[in-house]
């Protein structure tokens, strides 16, 4: 599997357009031109869930080996910022390496080859004096077929910059515009070929007027975050498991904060399933954090050789990661995704949600802040760990409530976030100490080492308590 990022600009081509001599541009030493005949089949669900989300999946021939390509697209002021994931192979069946990343987008829907695109492509590559590629300019004559019949066709230019070709790419676009090319919609070719329409598959956050609008925004943003982090987890990107877990917890917290604005029988089930998903990811994330902490604690005071402990934790983390991956491939997860999508698209709201957001939301945020204040007043140096953990949960809920209400109340203070961070450090230290003592009991050969590490974690927890109580 090959992954790469491309930044491109699409331009329209009027009748009689004559391309300029790009070799004359500053920074360009020479050009190379070639012509290709490409055939591509674009795959999607029957309701075009991928295309409506800005993704395209195609199988193409005519340029080396037959190849599958999955593209994501983000609109930027300068055009499209796209990421490509490619897998060579025949076009009979979507490869698992590309099917799996689409799980959260498809929500169980099947993929079919829905549109065929024939392209006569003239490619001009621009090189600098060192022979490095700077820019690729593509002139495409496109014919679209569905069910074997021609349904559309057009001509377009694409200017794709290479890593060191940003300045030259700008000059190329300017030269093409001067020659008569036109600015056009940056819709990807595959999305246009599929005839996906303008209705997005994932709901978008509305302008905030009523309190209900804030609920809709929270659900839409929560769904989008989970879908985006799902892809990041499957691609094993850094911190992705943590961010997916945070997305679940944030949405659960918002559903609690805005409970009085919902008359939604599916809320309890949704919160329960989000809790299941976050829990399924928890073991892998906790072990990731614990391994980091073990190495930090080992450098405090007398250095400790924690290699044997880390090796054991690495094995446990591998098992936990496999369990998390299994959860993301389970039928239960697909049901959760569809439930969340259905609720986000059409939430059932209470009468209170019809009122102005400015009249309702401040009270909900204040309620979360008051619960945090009550939890903090219960803390002292010798309070049970569970009491400190409850305070952390309340800090998290107060923070998320204030951040969710930001479109109405403005940017929140960082007080709750700072509290959550410090209380989170306390909880991580407590959990680490407990886990290390379990390892000590189960592995006598590591007992002394784990006990020393656990004692250092308890000192960290004690220090956090003192600093917070002094604050």
matplotlib code that plots the C-alpha trace (Angstrom):
import matplotlib.pyplot as plt

x = [0.0, 1.4, 0.2, 1.0, -0.3, -1.1, -2.0, -3.7, -5.8, -8.4, -9.0, -11.7, -10.8, -12.8, -13.1, -10.0, -7.8, -4.0, -1.7, 1.2, 4.9, 5.5, 9.2, 9.7, 8.5, 11.0, 12.5, 11.6, 14.6, 12.8, 9.5, 8.4, 5.1, 3.3, -0.2, -2.1, -5.5, -6.9, -9.9, -11.3, -14.2, -15.4, -16.9, -19.3, -22.5, -25.7, -26.5, -22.9, -21.8, -18.2, -18.6, -21.0, -18.2, -15.5, -13.9, -13.4, -12.4, -11.4, -9.7, -7.7, -5.7, -3.6, -0.7, 1.5, 0.1, -3.7, -4.2, -6.9, -6.8, -8.6, -8.6, -9.7, -10.1, -10.0, -10.8, -8.3, -8.1, -5.6, -7.5, -7.6, -5.4, -5.7, -4.3, -4.0, -3.8, -3.0, -2.9, -2.0, -4.3, -7.2, -10.5, -12.8, -13.0, -12.1, -8.9, -9.4, -6.6, -8.9, -12.3, -11.3, -10.5, -14.0, -15.9, -17.1, -18.1, -20.0, -21.7, -22.2, -23.3, -21.9, -19.6, -20.4, -18.7, -21.1, -19.4, -16.7, -14.5, -12.4, -9.7, -7.4, -4.7, -1.8, 0.7, 3.4, 6.1, 8.1, 11.7, 14.3, 17.9, 18.8, 16.3, 13.8, 10.0, 8.4, 4.9, 2.7, 0.1, -2.6, -4.9, -7.8, -10.6, -13.1, -16.0, -18.3, -20.4, -23.0, -24.6, -22.7, -24.2, -22.3, -23.9, -21.3, -18.0, -15.8, -12.2, -10.2, -6.7, -5.1, -2.0, -0.4, 2.6, 5.5, 7.0, 9.5, 7.2, 4.9, 6.2, 6.4, 2.9, 1.5, 3.3, 1.8, -1.7, -1.2, 0.1, -2.8, -5.3, -3.7, -3.9, -7.7, -8.2, -10.9, -11.5, -13.9, -15.4, -12.8, -15.1, -13.0, -13.5, -14.8, -17.4, -18.6, -18.7, -20.8, -23.4, -23.4, -25.2, -24.6, -26.3, -23.5, -23.7, -22.5, -24.7, -23.1, -23.3, -26.0, -25.7, -26.5, -29.8, -31.8, -30.6, -31.6, -29.1, -26.3, -27.5, -27.5, -24.0, -22.7, -24.1, -22.8, -19.3, -19.2, -20.1, -17.6, -14.8, -15.5, -15.5, -12.3, -10.5, -11.7, -9.8, -6.7, -6.8, -7.0, -4.0, -2.2, -1.5, 0.1, -2.4, -5.4, -6.7, -6.6, -8.4, -11.1, -11.6, -11.8, -14.4, -16.6, -16.2, -16.8, -20.0, -21.3, -20.6, -22.5, -25.5, -25.5, -25.1, -27.9, -30.2, -33.0, -32.9, -33.5, -36.7, -34.8, -35.6, -32.3, -30.1, -29.6, -28.7, -26.3, -24.5, -24.2, -22.7, -20.3, -19.2, -18.7, -16.6, -14.4, -14.0, -12.9, -10.2, -9.2, -6.9, -4.7, -4.5, -3.9, -1.0, 0.4, 0.3, 1.7, 4.7, 5.5, 5.2, 7.5, 10.3, 9.8, 9.7, 12.8, 14.9, 13.8, 16.3, 18.5, 18.1, 16.2, 16.5, 12.9, 13.5, 11.9, 8.8, 8.5, 8.8, 5.9, 3.8, 4.5, 3.1, 0.0, -0.4, -0.2, -3.0, -5.1, -4.6, -5.8, -8.9, -9.6, -9.2, -11.7, -14.2, -13.9, -14.6, -17.5, -21.3, -21.9, -19.7, -21.6, -24.9, -23.4, -22.3, -25.7, -27.5, -25.2, -25.8, -29.5, -29.7, -27.3, -29.3, -32.7, -32.5, -35.8, -35.7, -37.7, -39.8, -37.0, -34.7, -36.8, -35.8, -33.0, -29.6, -28.5, -31.5, -31.0, -27.3, -25.7, -27.7, -26.6, -23.0, -23.3, -24.8, -21.8, -19.4, -21.4, -21.0, -17.3, -17.1, -19.0, -16.6, -13.5, -14.8, -14.8, -11.1, -8.4, -4.9, -6.1, -9.3, -9.8, -8.5, -12.1, -13.0, -10.2, -11.3, -14.9, -13.5, -11.6, -14.8, -16.6, -13.8, -13.9, -17.7, -17.4, -14.7, -16.6, -19.8, -18.1, -16.4, -19.6, -21.3, -18.5, -20.5, -23.0, -20.9, -17.5, -14.2, -14.2, -11.6, -8.9, -9.6, -11.5, -9.0, -6.1, -7.9, -8.7, -5.1, -3.8, -6.5, -5.8, -2.1, -3.2, -5.4, -2.7, -0.3, -2.8, -3.7, 0.0, 0.9, -2.0, -1.0, 2.6, 1.8, -0.3, 2.6, 4.8, 2.4, 2.2, 5.9, 8.1, 11.3, 10.0, 8.5, 11.3, 11.5, 7.7, 7.4, 10.0, 8.2, 4.9, 6.2, 7.5, 4.0, 2.4, 4.8, 3.6, 0.0, 0.7, 2.5, -0.4, -2.8, -0.7, -0.4, -4.1, -5.1, -2.7, -4.1]
y = [0.0, 3.4, 6.7, 10.2, 13.7, 15.9, 19.6, 20.6, 23.3, 22.7, 25.1, 25.3, 25.2, 27.4, 26.6, 27.5, 27.5, 27.4, 26.5, 28.9, 27.9, 26.9, 26.3, 30.1, 30.5, 31.4, 28.4, 26.0, 24.4, 21.9, 20.2, 16.7, 15.9, 12.6, 11.4, 8.7, 7.0, 6.1, 4.1, 4.3, 2.8, 4.7, 2.7, 3.9, 2.9, 3.3, 6.5, 7.9, 8.1, 8.4, 11.0, 13.0, 13.0, 14.2, 10.8, 8.8, 5.2, 4.1, 1.3, 2.6, 1.2, 2.9, 4.2, 1.3, -1.4, -1.5, 0.2, 1.0, 4.5, 6.0, 9.8, 12.1, 15.8, 19.0, 22.3, 25.0, 28.7, 27.5, 24.4, 20.9, 19.3, 15.5, 12.3, 9.2, 5.6, 3.2, -0.6, -2.4, -5.2, -6.2, -4.4, -7.3, -6.7, -3.8, -4.7, -5.1, -2.5, 0.1, -1.3, -1.2, 2.6, 3.3, 1.5, 4.6, 6.3, 3.3, 2.2, -1.3, -0.2, -2.2, -0.8, -1.1, 0.1, 3.0, 5.2, 4.7, 7.5, 7.6, 10.2, 11.4, 12.9, 15.2, 15.5, 18.2, 17.8, 20.8, 20.3, 22.5, 22.7, 19.9, 17.6, 17.6, 17.6, 20.9, 20.8, 18.4, 20.1, 17.7, 18.5, 16.0, 15.3, 13.4, 11.2, 9.7, 6.6, 5.1, 1.7, 1.8, 5.1, 8.4, 10.8, 13.7, 15.0, 18.0, 19.2, 20.5, 21.4, 20.3, 21.8, 19.6, 20.9, 18.7, 19.2, 21.9, 23.4, 25.7, 29.0, 27.6, 26.1, 29.6, 30.9, 28.1, 28.8, 32.5, 31.8, 29.5, 32.1, 34.7, 32.4, 32.1, 29.2, 29.9, 29.3, 26.4, 24.5, 22.2, 19.2, 16.0, 14.3, 11.1, 13.0, 14.7, 11.5, 9.8, 12.5, 12.6, 15.9, 18.6, 17.0, 15.9, 12.4, 13.7, 16.5, 19.9, 22.1, 24.8, 28.5, 28.8, 30.7, 28.4, 26.1, 23.2, 24.4, 24.0, 20.4, 19.8, 21.3, 19.1, 15.9, 16.9, 17.7, 14.6, 12.3, 13.9, 13.7, 10.0, 9.3, 11.2, 9.6, 6.2, 6.6, 7.8, 4.8, 2.4, 4.1, 3.8, 7.6, 9.0, 9.7, 8.5, 6.0, 8.7, 11.2, 8.7, 8.0, 11.7, 12.2, 9.5, 11.0, 14.5, 13.6, 11.6, 14.6, 16.9, 14.6, 14.8, 18.6, 19.1, 16.4, 18.9, 20.0, 16.5, 14.5, 11.7, 8.0, 6.9, 9.1, 6.5, 3.8, 6.2, 7.2, 3.5, 2.5, 5.5, 4.3, 0.8, 2.1, 4.3, 1.4, -0.9, 1.6, 2.2, -0.7, 0.1, 3.8, 3.2, 0.9, 3.5, 6.1, 3.6, 2.8, 6.5, 7.0, 4.1, 5.6, 9.0, 7.6, 5.5, 8.7, 10.3, 9.7, 6.7, 5.5, 2.2, -0.3, -0.7, -2.8, -6.0, -4.1, -2.2, -5.5, -7.0, -3.9, -3.9, -7.4, -6.4, -3.3, -5.4, -7.6, -4.6, -2.9, -6.1, -6.1, -2.4, -3.2, -6.1, -3.7, -1.3, -4.2, -5.6, -5.5, -3.6, -0.8, -0.5, -0.3, 2.5, 4.4, 4.2, 5.1, 8.2, 9.2, 8.9, 10.9, 13.6, 13.9, 14.3, 14.7, 14.8, 18.0, 19.3, 22.5, 24.2, 23.7, 26.0, 29.0, 31.3, 29.8, 32.9, 32.4, 28.7, 27.7, 29.8, 28.0, 24.6, 25.6, 27.1, 23.9, 21.9, 24.4, 24.3, 20.5, 20.9, 23.4, 21.0, 18.1, 20.3, 21.3, 17.6, 17.2, 17.2, 15.7, 12.3, 12.0, 8.6, 8.3, 7.8, 11.2, 12.8, 10.8, 12.1, 15.6, 14.9, 13.7, 16.9, 19.1, 17.3, 17.8, 21.5, 22.0, 20.2, 22.1, 25.4, 24.5, 23.2, 26.5, 28.6, 29.6, 31.2, 32.3, 32.9, 31.3, 29.8, 30.4, 27.7, 27.1, 23.8, 22.6, 23.3, 21.5, 18.5, 18.3, 18.3, 15.9, 13.7, 13.6, 12.5, 9.8, 8.5, 8.3, 6.4, 4.0, 3.5, 2.7, 0.2, -1.5, -1.8, -3.4, -6.0, -6.7, -7.0, -9.6, -11.6, -11.5, -11.9, -11.3, -7.8, -7.1, -4.8, -2.8, -2.4, -1.5, 1.3, 2.6, 2.5, 4.4, 7.2, 7.3, 7.7, 10.6, 12.2, 11.8, 13.3, 16.2, 16.9, 16.9, 19.5, 21.8, 21.7, 22.3, 25.2, 26.6]
z = [0.0, -1.0, 0.5, -0.6, -0.4, -3.4, -3.6, -6.8, -8.5, -11.1, -14.0, -16.7, -20.4, -22.8, -26.5, -28.5, -25.4, -26.3, -23.4, -22.9, -23.1, -19.4, -20.0, -20.1, -16.4, -13.8, -12.0, -14.8, -16.7, -19.0, -19.5, -20.6, -22.3, -22.6, -23.6, -21.9, -22.4, -19.0, -18.0, -14.5, -12.6, -9.6, -6.7, -4.1, -2.2, -4.1, -2.2, -2.9, 0.7, -0.2, -2.9, -0.7, 1.9, -0.5, -1.0, -4.2, -4.7, -8.2, -10.1, -13.1, -16.0, -18.6, -16.4, -15.5, -13.4, -12.8, -9.5, -6.8, -5.4, -2.4, -2.3, 0.4, -0.4, 1.7, 0.0, 0.6, -0.6, -3.2, -4.5, -3.2, -0.6, -1.2, 0.3, -1.9, -0.7, -3.6, -3.9, -7.1, -8.3, -10.6, -10.6, -9.6, -5.9, -3.5, -1.6, 2.2, 2.7, 1.1, 2.3, 5.9, 6.1, 4.7, 7.5, 9.3, 6.0, 4.6, 7.9, 6.4, 2.9, 0.0, -2.7, -6.4, -9.6, -10.5, -13.0, -15.7, -16.8, -20.0, -20.1, -22.8, -20.7, -21.8, -19.0, -18.8, -16.2, -15.2, -13.9, -12.3, -13.3, -10.8, -12.6, -9.7, -10.6, -9.6, -11.0, -13.1, -15.4, -16.6, -19.6, -19.4, -21.9, -19.8, -20.9, -18.2, -18.6, -16.3, -17.2, -20.4, -21.7, -22.0, -19.5, -19.2, -20.5, -20.1, -20.4, -17.4, -16.3, -13.1, -11.7, -9.0, -7.1, -5.9, -2.5, -3.7, -6.4, -4.5, -6.0, -9.5, -9.2, -8.5, -11.6, -13.7, -12.5, -13.2, -16.7, -17.5, -16.3, -18.5, -21.4, -20.9, -18.4, -15.9, -12.2, -11.6, -8.8, -7.2, -7.1, -7.7, -11.0, -9.4, -7.3, -10.4, -12.4, -9.8, -9.8, -6.1, -5.7, -3.0, 0.0, 2.4, 3.9, 7.3, 8.7, 9.1, 12.1, 11.6, 12.4, 16.1, 16.9, 19.1, 21.8, 19.6, 17.0, 19.5, 20.1, 16.3, 16.1, 18.9, 17.3, 13.8, 15.1, 17.3, 14.4, 12.1, 14.7, 15.3, 11.5, 11.0, 13.9, 12.9, 9.7, 11.6, 13.9, 11.0, 9.4, 12.7, 12.9, 16.1, 19.0, 16.9, 19.5, 22.1, 19.9, 19.0, 22.6, 23.4, 20.6, 22.2, 25.7, 24.5, 22.7, 25.7, 27.9, 25.5, 25.5, 29.3, 29.4, 26.8, 28.1, 28.9, 25.2, 24.0, 23.8, 22.3, 23.2, 21.5, 23.8, 26.5, 24.0, 22.2, 25.4, 26.3, 23.0, 23.0, 26.5, 25.1, 22.2, 24.5, 26.8, 24.0, 23.1, 26.7, 27.4, 24.4, 25.3, 29.0, 28.2, 25.8, 28.6, 31.1, 29.0, 28.6, 32.3, 33.2, 31.1, 32.7, 36.3, 35.5, 34.9, 38.3, 41.1, 40.7, 37.1, 36.7, 33.9, 32.9, 29.8, 31.2, 32.4, 29.1, 27.1, 29.2, 28.7, 25.0, 24.7, 26.6, 24.5, 21.3, 22.6, 23.7, 20.3, 18.6, 20.8, 19.9, 16.2, 16.6, 18.2, 15.2, 12.9, 14.8, 13.8, 17.0, 15.9, 12.6, 14.5, 16.7, 13.6, 12.0, 15.3, 15.7, 12.1, 12.4, 15.6, 14.3, 11.0, 12.8, 16.6, 18.5, 20.6, 23.6, 23.6, 25.6, 22.6, 20.6, 22.8, 22.0, 22.7, 24.7, 27.0, 27.7, 27.3, 30.0, 32.7, 31.4, 31.4, 34.9, 36.1, 35.0, 36.6, 39.8, 39.9, 39.4, 42.3, 44.6, 43.7, 44.3, 47.8, 48.7, 48.1, 50.7, 50.9, 52.2, 50.2, 48.5, 45.0, 43.8, 45.1, 43.2, 40.1, 40.4, 40.5, 37.3, 35.6, 36.7, 35.4, 32.1, 31.9, 32.8, 30.2, 27.4, 28.3, 28.0, 24.8, 23.2, 24.2, 22.7, 19.6, 22.0, 25.0, 23.3, 24.0, 27.5, 30.2, 30.5, 34.1, 33.7, 31.1, 33.4, 36.3, 34.0, 33.0, 36.5, 37.8, 34.8, 35.8, 39.3, 37.9, 35.5, 38.4, 40.5, 37.7, 36.9, 40.5, 40.8, 37.5, 38.5, 41.8, 39.9, 37.7, 40.8, 42.3, 39.0, 38.2, 41.3, 39.2, 38.5, 42.0, 43.4, 40.2, 39.9, 43.5, 43.2, 40.1, 41.8, 44.8, 42.4, 40.9, 44.3, 45.0, 41.8, 42.8, 46.2, 44.7, 42.4, 45.4, 47.2, 44.2, 43.5, 47.1, 47.3, 44.1]

ax = plt.figure().add_subplot(projection="3d")
ax.plot(x, y, z, "-o")
ax.set_aspect("equal")
plt.show()
